[in-house]
Amino acid sequence: MKTSPISKKTIIAIVVIVVLALVYFYFAGGETTSTNSMLLGAESNSVGAAELSLLNQMKSLRIDTTLFSDPAYISLVDYSTKITAQNVGRPNPFAPVPGVPDPFAAESPLTPSAPAAPRTGR
């Protein structure tokens, strides 16, 4: 039993429409936007609440400064060494060194050449 080409095209079109509808409902129709916004709001509030709680804990910290007047702290000695200033180098490390010939200067394609003569159009 042969089916006509028109009925094959119709069946293919219906299948494509059904598949597209299923894909659309799967991605777009599964949840409403109000539910998404409420979930995001609740989640962002809990994250914000945790950060505010941490910030309040940090603000309530009190540092005991009597440590700095303790004789053990005062007896500490600084053994660090001074770092002397050293030469930094050349401002442009890629510039040619003065007094040293550049072996690639004549072969460089970046060297300026004479401008080409204008063409006459014939």
C-alpha positions in Angstrom: 0.0 0.0 0.0 1.5 3.3 -1.1 0.8 6.6 0.4 0.6 9.7 -1.7 3.4 12.4 -1.2 0.8 14.9 0.0 -0.1 12.7 3.0 3.6 12.1 3.8 4.2 15.9 3.9 1.2 16.4 6.0 2.3 13.7 8.5 5.8 15.2 8.6 4.4 18.7 9.2 2.2 17.5 12.0 5.1 15.6 13.7 7.3 18.7 13.5 4.5 21.0 14.9 4.0 18.5 17.8 7.7 18.3 18.6 8.1 22.1 18.5 5.1 22.4 20.8 6.5 19.9 23.3 9.9 21.6 23.2 8.2 25.0 23.8 6.1 23.8 26.7 9.1 22.0 28.2 11.3 25.1 28.3 8.9 28.0 28.6 5.6 26.6 29.9 6.9 24.5 32.8 7.0 27.2 35.5 5.4 30.6 35.7 7.5 33.7 36.0 5.9 34.8 39.2 7.1 31.5 40.9 10.6 32.1 39.5 10.7 35.7 40.8 9.4 34.6 44.2 12.0 31.9 44.4 14.8 34.3 43.5 13.5 36.8 46.0 13.5 34.3 48.8 16.9 33.0 47.8 18.5 36.4 47.5 16.9 37.4 50.9 18.5 34.5 52.6 21.9 35.2 51.1 21.6 38.9 52.0 20.5 37.9 55.5 23.6 35.8 56.0 25.8 38.5 54.8 24.1 41.1 57.0 24.5 38.8 60.0 28.2 38.4 59.2 28.6 42.1 58.8 26.9 42.7 62.2 29.2 40.2 63.8 32.3 41.9 62.4 31.1 45.3 63.6 30.6 44.0 67.1 34.2 42.8 67.4 36.3 44.6 69.9 40.1 44.3 69.7 42.0 44.2 73.0 44.8 46.7 72.5 46.6 45.8 75.8 48.6 43.3 73.7 50.6 46.3 72.4 51.6 47.4 75.9 52.7 43.9 77.0 56.4 43.6 77.8 56.8 40.5 75.5 55.4 42.5 72.5 57.6 45.5 73.3 60.7 43.3 73.5 60.3 42.1 70.0 63.1 43.2 67.7 62.9 43.9 64.0 65.6 41.9 62.1 64.5 43.0 58.6 67.2 44.2 56.1 67.0 47.3 54.0 66.7 46.7 50.3 68.9 49.1 48.4 67.6 50.7 45.2 68.9 49.1 42.1 69.0 50.0 38.4 65.7 49.3 36.8 67.0 48.9 33.2 66.2 50.6 29.9 63.0 52.4 29.3 62.4 50.4 26.2 64.1 47.0 26.4 63.3 46.3 22.7 65.0 49.4 21.3 68.4 48.9 19.7 71.3 49.2 22.0 73.3 52.3 21.3 76.7 51.6 20.0 75.9 48.1 19.0 75.3 47.5 15.2 72.0 45.8 14.4 72.6 42.8 12.2 69.0 42.7 10.9 68.6 46.4 10.1 69.2 46.0 6.4 67.0 42.9 6.0 64.1 44.2 8.0 60.8 44.4 6.1 59.8 47.3 8.4 62.5 49.6 7.2 61.1 52.6 5.3 61.5 52.4 1.6 61.1 55.0 -1.2 57.4 55.7 -1.9 56.1 53.9 -5.0 55.4 56.0 -8.1 51.7 56.6 -8.7 50.0 54.5 -11.3 48.7 56.2 -14.4 45.5 54.1 -14.9 46.2 52.4 -18.3 
